[in-house]
Amino acid sequence: MRSVDLRDVVLTTPRLTLTSWLPGDVGPLLEVHSNPETMRFVRHGRPESRAETEQLVGCYIAEHAARGWTKWRLADAEGSVVGRAGFGGDDAVRQLAFVIRRSHTGRGLATEIAEALVGWHLSHADGAQLRAIAAVGNDASVRVLQKAGFVEDGTEDFDGIACHSFVHPS
Ligand SMILES: CC(C)(COP(=O)(O)OP(=O)(O)OC[C@H]1O[C@@H](n2cnc3c(N)ncnc32)[C@H](O)[C@@H]1OP(=O)(O)O)[C@@H](O)C(=O)NCCC(=O)NCCS
């Protein structure tokens, strides 16, 4: 894995760079996670505080160090944070997840990184299945998953929220 500015570069796409996090990334992620529209279908369904975001970045740093994958930092060509993308779950089932900064949606960025992450998963699968969920009503997310090759195989309740369940047939 290449390193730039102390961050590991996980992958690049024509417009995006996916890297590990540094503690100083809390501010930029908070800008993404404090938007109510962005957070409507994510985590607690509400904007998050600095303390919550700080804890999250700490968790992403620890996961990346311990197992080599997490929800990574997503930056544009200028190096500005435009979201986060990667995997939750465990060694048996990885769950693809992506969040794009509100000002940058509608440009195909989620699809670009979702497709690249499917490729990353295929070369680092270690026997893990690739799945994803999208809350019922999160139609943009459903569309991104479909474009990245996921197939819906049911619904599930996640923390009391009805979600479409997807599997990647890889
Ligand atoms: C969902 C999200 C990741 C999409 O990011 P994006 O960069 O705008 O996605 P893309 O531009 O790659 O693709 C969006 C697709 O959804 C479609 N779409 C957008 N809004 C839609 C809606 N309300 N209903 C149906 N389709 C919609 C777009 O037309 C596009 O499909 P197309 O290429 O076939 O036209 C972004 O809105 C986001 O971060 N939302 C908040 C966080 C979130 O919900 N993450 C997913 C958690 S599972």
The ligand as an SDF file (V2000), in Angstrom:
LIG
                    3D

 48 50  0  0  0  0  0  0  0  0999 V2000
  -26.7700    7.9860   -1.5970 C   0  0  0  0  0  0  0  0  0  0  0  0
  -25.5360    8.7620   -2.0130 C   0  0  0  0  0  0  0  0  0  0  0  0
  -24.3040    7.9940   -1.5650 C   0  0  0  0  0  0  0  0  0  0  0  0
  -25.5170    8.9070   -3.5360 C   0  0  0  0  0  0  0  0  0  0  0  0
  -24.3340    9.5800   -3.8980 O   0  0  0  0  0  0  0  0  0  0  0  0
  -24.1540   10.2030   -5.3720 P   0  0  0  0  0  0  0  0  0  0  0  0
  -22.7200   10.5030   -5.5470 O   0  0  0  0  0  0  0  0  0  0  0  0
  -25.1260   11.2950   -5.5620 O   0  0  0  0  0  0  0  0  0  0  0  0
  -24.5790    8.9460   -6.2690 O   0  0  0  0  0  0  0  0  0  0  0  0
  -24.3960    8.7940   -7.8570 P   0  0  0  0  0  0  0  0  0  0  0  0
  -24.3940   10.1540   -8.4740 O   0  0  0  0  0  0  0  0  0  0  0  0
  -23.2360    7.8990   -8.1260 O   0  0  0  0  0  0  0  0  0  0  0  0
  -25.6960    7.9640   -8.2750 O   0  0  0  0  0  0  0  0  0  0  0  0
  -26.9570    8.2950   -7.7320 C   0  0  0  0  0  0  0  0  0  0  0  0
  -28.0230    7.5830   -8.5410 C   0  0  0  0  0  0  0  0  0  0  0  0
  -29.2280    7.6260   -7.8100 O   0  0  0  0  0  0  0  0  0  0  0  0
  -30.2070    8.3240   -8.5720 C   0  0  0  0  0  0  0  0  0  0  0  0
  -31.0240    9.0600   -7.6160 N   0  0  0  0  0  0  0  0  0  0  0  0
  -30.6850   10.1680   -6.9240 C   0  0  0  0  0  0  0  0  0  0  0  0
  -31.7120   10.5380   -6.1270 N   0  0  0  0  0  0  0  0  0  0  0  0
  -32.6850    9.6100   -6.3190 C   0  0  0  0  0  0  0  0  0  0  0  0
  -33.9800    9.4280   -5.7890 C   0  0  0  0  0  0  0  0  0  0  0  0
  -34.4850   10.2630   -4.8810 N   0  0  0  0  0  0  0  0  0  0  0  0
  -34.7200    8.3740   -6.2330 N   0  0  0  0  0  0  0  0  0  0  0  0
  -34.2200    7.4980   -7.1380 C   0  0  0  0  0  0  0  0  0  0  0  0
  -32.9800    7.6220   -7.6860 N   0  0  0  0  0  0  0  0  0  0  0  0
  -32.2320    8.6660   -7.2650 C   0  0  0  0  0  0  0  0  0  0  0  0
  -29.4250    9.1880   -9.5230 C   0  0  0  0  0  0  0  0  0  0  0  0
  -30.2040    9.5730  -10.6410 O   0  0  0  0  0  0  0  0  0  0  0  0
  -28.2990    8.2470   -9.8800 C   0  0  0  0  0  0  0  0  0  0  0  0
  -28.7190    7.2110  -10.7440 O   0  0  0  0  0  0  0  0  0  0  0  0
  -28.4650    7.2760  -12.3540 P   0  0  0  0  0  0  0  0  0  0  0  0
  -26.9860    7.3800  -12.5490 O   0  0  0  0  0  0  0  0  0  0  0  0
  -29.0540    6.0070  -12.8580 O   0  0  0  0  0  0  0  0  0  0  0  0
  -29.1760    8.5220  -12.8400 O   0  0  0  0  0  0  0  0  0  0  0  0
  -25.5010   10.1920   -1.3880 C   0  0  0  0  0  0  0  0  0  0  0  0
  -26.7020   10.8370   -1.7150 O   0  0  0  0  0  0  0  0  0  0  0  0
  -25.2840   10.1770    0.1000 C   0  0  0  0  0  0  0  0  0  0  0  0
  -24.1550   10.1860    0.5670 O   0  0  0  0  0  0  0  0  0  0  0  0
  -26.3940   10.1330    0.8480 N   0  0  0  0  0  0  0  0  0  0  0  0
  -26.3060   10.1780    2.2900 C   0  0  0  0  0  0  0  0  0  0  0  0
  -25.6180    8.9690    2.8610 C   0  0  0  0  0  0  0  0  0  0  0  0
  -26.2620    7.6710    2.4690 C   0  0  0  0  0  0  0  0  0  0  0  0
  -27.4780    7.5580    2.4460 O   0  0  0  0  0  0  0  0  0  0  0  0
  -25.3910    6.6800    2.2020 N   0  0  0  0  0  0  0  0  0  0  0  0
  -25.8360    5.3570    1.8690 C   0  0  0  0  0  0  0  0  0  0  0  0
  -26.0560    4.5820    3.1160 C   0  0  0  0  0  0  0  0  0  0  0  0
  -26.5770    2.9410    2.6790 S   0  0  0  0  0  0  0  0  0  0  0  0
  1  2  1  0
  2  3  1  0
  2  4  1  0
  2 36  1  0
  4  5  1  0
  5  6  1  0
  6  7  2  0
  6  8  1  0
  6  9  1  0
  9 10  1  0
 10 11  2  0
 10 12  1  0
 10 13  1  0
 13 14  1  0
 14 15  1  0
 15 16  1  0
 15 30  1  0
 16 17  1  0
 17 18  1  0
 17 28  1  0
 18 19  1  0
 18 27  1  0
 19 20  2  0
 20 21  1  0
 21 22  1  0
 21 27  2  0
 22 23  1  0
 22 24  2  0
 24 25  1  0
 25 26  2  0
 26 27  1  0
 28 29  1  0
 28 30  1  0
 30 31  1  0
 31 32  1  0
 32 33  2  0
 32 34  1  0
 32 35  1  0
 36 37  1  0
 36 38  1  0
 38 39  2  0
 38 40  1  0
 40 41  1  0
 41 42  1  0
 42 43  1  0
 43 44  2  0
 43 45  1  0
 45 46  1  0
 46 47  1  0
 47 48  1  0
M  END
$$$$
